[in-house]
Structures are given as structure tokens and as C-alpha cells.
Amino acid sequence: MQELSFKNKLNKILENISIYNKYLWLLPILYGIIFVAIYGVNVIFWDEWDLVRLYDYFEQNGWFNISSIKMLFSQHNEHRILFPRLIMLISHKLTHFNVKICMFITQMMVIAVYGTCIRYFKKQREICTGSSDDFVMILFVLLSGIACFSSTQYENFLWGFQVTFYMGIFAAVMSIYYFYTYILYNSEKYVILSLVFGFIASFSCLQGLAVWLVIIILAIICLISGNKSIIKKIIPYILIGLVCFFLYFYKWKLPAYRPITKMFLLLTEFFLSSLGSMYTGVYSRLTVLFGGITVLFSGILLLLIFNRKLIKETLFPVGLIGFSYAGLFLISVGRAGLGIGWSNASRYRSLSILSYIGIVMIIYQLFILKNKNEKIITFAKIKITGRVFVLIMAVLTILLLLGNFKGLSMSKVNSNYIKEKMGIIQNYENQPIEKIKLWDTMNTYEDAYTLITKLKKYKLNVFSNVNSSYSEIPNIRLNGLKRIELNQYVGIQQHSFLWDNNFVYTGDAWAIDYISQKEYTQIYMNVNNKLYRTADQLFSPDVAKAFKNNHYKNVRLSFSFSISNLNIGENLFSAIVILNDGLSYYETVLIKIYKDENGGISFERNQ
């Protein structure tokens, strides 16, 4: 009786939780949106500078002509990113190059992938039990959601340009899903959708081309399992796939700086490290081991699928695993020659995560849905073999969660690093050469200067709300704000400034809002009664630790000023700190910087 009572209580708890089932699946989506809102920075970064060139080309030559279409189709490294370029350019035209919008576009695609996973779980639940919902299914849905929105792939989420990479993944997932539904229901609308998404995947990134090979392999698996009708169904995929390959590689050139690796051991290590990095976030022998375990585990599951004749039901998760491995293999071939460290790139983990999602789906199909008459399935009702597989999946899930926490930590560093670039871009006329060359495609200082000038010309990105000169801000910004007189020590001191032959710049500089004991909203540098932007709110855990106040974790700033723009004689520097109430500000102590006729520099604090 006691055992029955326990089971009744457990079932009652699960039934009570199930009331909220229709809301629980939203949690990963909220996490993803909040993640981008907090850590996303609207500053052009890395490959996005190539889009500045393209944007300027379109503005100069027109948006709707043959030459513009050719530019959309042109290579970017080894990729042809026709559809991502189109989406990003339209977004940038409408939003003045707000790259954070592209981050949210990526999140919309992640939501679509997650939604497709939910559809698969629901479909299989309905087929096997006649019920569309239960707590265990929601639990597996949440596992796929945790993977989809894991911050271990922070580069794809926080770099606007990574729309290109994730669009290839999104479109491939959709193509594989609609191929699965086409086989399941034999409806022409599904084959059309599958082909369309396959075409989009092919011209989003090189890895997207792998979708055709994966679908053909899925068809071969179906044929081996006895489904002879698959031969006719696969013909359009072969034809469209061949067209995509021809168009993609027509006049395609291998980038000189992308050495192809043919060394088997290096390829294998790179591949397994890329796969396992979603668990560890770093390269190590343990990472390679986890990648190997994932491959072995998925291989065993595939054998069980064959043994239990569940090929048709599991085509989608098998396709996810296949595309994950195919994409990572292509990356390994093209990147392993650059060094094993590249295997740890966060952006590749979006492909790795597909293998985990596929494993979760197969385990749900093999061991959770075995008894078609059960409405609520507990762990005790799963056979010993199934329990082992579920426990292995649980271990992989814990490791993935740990990788997520590592990703969160790296996201803070990434956000802080990009924020610092904002001040460099906005004050580019006063920056050292080594700072203004922000990305490899900026071949020279002049090239970098020209690209940033184009941003200013079209009032894009960090210049979209600037109505004055390149860096100077009119003092009218302080009109209406109450000036607060402060005598407390702050981190803008004489020792905060350094200099070289060309620039005066801040070293270990920070500012604190003593009034509210909270983070400030903006810091400007006052140079001879003219205000200039700084790169502010930079990560400063040492300051927070010293003052034992967590509010001070983002109070560091960065600023540089060309010596050639200083006056001969006395120059006054101070920081204007806008308080978080938006109604008041204070000015730090004045620093006198003297410049002699030979360009020599000396400092004096104003008492």
C-alpha cells in the first residue's frame, strides 16, 4: 500500500506540473532573447566590415542591377552567402547598420529550429500514444531547447554577421525535417519546402551544401531498410543538389589562406575536438574524448534503430546527427591546417549541438515511447538497457550545461571587448594605427580609415545618432543636467594617462558614481571644453573587488587623443560622468597636459 501511495503521489505531482506544460517550452526562448539583449553590442565587428564595403558599393552603383546581384553571389572566404547578405543588407538599410538587429534575426532562426524540434516530439508522441502532451515529453523538449539556445555558441549569437553561418544550419534543419515529413506523409508540399530550404542552405555557407549529401544518405538508409519507393522520391533532390553544386563551384576559388588538411590524425583530432567543445568550451584531450564518446554513442543508437526497424520514425534526428558530422568534417578540412586551437571556435558549436539534439530525440523514441499505452512514463518503467542510455544522455546534458556557463563567462569578455571598439571607431581620427586596423580585411591604415569614414558618411552604426563632427559632441548635451560637485577620490588621475610619440591615452582609468552607488550611464572626456566619446562601461572586476561593491564591475573606460590636436601650452582633461538617473552629472578632477613646441608632453594635476 505504501508503494502504491508513493506512485500515486508521484503521478499527482507530474499531473500538477503538466498544467504548466504549455508554458515551460518558452523558457529557452526567453533565455535566448535576454542573452542577446544583455550581451549584444551594436558595434561593427570582424567580417561585418566587409558588409560596409558592400553597402557602399550598392549605394554608389544602385541596389537593383546585374552587378549588384553578382556582388551578392561573390565569394566570402570559401562561402557563397547570397541569402544572408540579402537579409543583412536589407536590415542594415532599414536600421542604419544596427548589427544587434541581425543578432535577433539569428535568434528568430534558433526559435524556428527549436520549434521544429517541438513539432517532432509532439508528432512522435501522438503517433505512439495518441496523446500530444506529457511532462516527460516536455522535459525532452526542454533539453533540446537548452541545447538550441546554449550560450556556448555565443559567437553566433553575439556577432551580427554570423547570420551567415546560422542561416545555413537553420535552412538545412528545415530541409531535413520536411524530407522526413515527405517520407512520412508522401505530400508534395513537403518535398517543395524541403528543396527550397536546401537551396537556401546551399547559398548561406559552404556547410549548407552538405544537406544534399545527408538527405541522399538518408534515402539510401531507407532503401536498405526495404523502402523501395524512396528511389523516385530522391530524384528531385539529386537534380537540385547537382544544380546547387554547379552554381556554387562555378568560378569558385580556394582562398590562399585556407590550407586544406589531408593529414588523417590531425583531421580526426580537430573533428572530435570541435564536436566535444560544446561540453568543455576549451581545447583539451578531454574535449577530444568527449567528442569520441558522442560519436560512439550516436553510432550505437543508430544500430539500435536498425535493429528495432525505426528508420522511418527517426529520419529527422539521424539527419541532424549526419548534418552535424558532415558540417564539422568540412570545417576540419578547411581549418585544421590553421592549428588545432581553431577547433575550439564557439561558432562551430552550433553544428556540434545538432548531434546532441539528435541523440536526445532518438533516446526519446527508443526508450520513452516504447510502451504505447502509457500516458505517464517514469524512470522505473524503462528497462535496464534504456536506463543506461538515459543516464549517458543525462551526463552529456550536465556537461552541456557546464559548457553553457563557460559560454556565459566568455560572452561577458566578448561584450566588453567589442564595447571598447566603440570608442576607437567614434574617435578614429585620434587613434593609433594599430588600434584603428580593426580587422584582417582592413589591409592598411588608409583602408581602415576609409571604411570608418563611410560609416560616418552614411550615418551608420555608431554614427547613426551623431550630428556633429566625427568625435566631438556639442556641450548642449549637458544642458538641463544638474552638475554635482564631488570631492571624493575617483579613478581619473594623472597616473591614468600615458603617452607615446603620437597619442595621449588612458591607462588604468575608471570612474564611479558615488551618489547612487550604481553604474553610470555614459562617460565623456572633456578636452579643452570639448566633449569626446569614450569606450566606457568596460569590465573591471578588480575595481568591484577593491570597493566590495558588485555595481562597480563595469566602470572602466578607454580613451586616446592625438597629440597633434593638442594646443601648444596648457590642455585641460577631465571626465564627465552622466549619472544613472539621467538628470545629473559630475566632473572628475582636472588634469593639465602641457605640450611644448617640439611636441613634448608633461602632466600636472589641477589642485
Order of alpha helices (4+ residues) and beta strands (2+ residues): alpha-alpha-alpha-alpha-alpha-beta-beta-alpha-alpha-alpha-alpha-alpha-alpha-alpha-alpha-alpha-alpha-alpha-alpha-alpha-alpha-alpha-beta-beta-beta-beta-beta-beta-beta-alpha-beta-beta-beta-beta-beta-beta
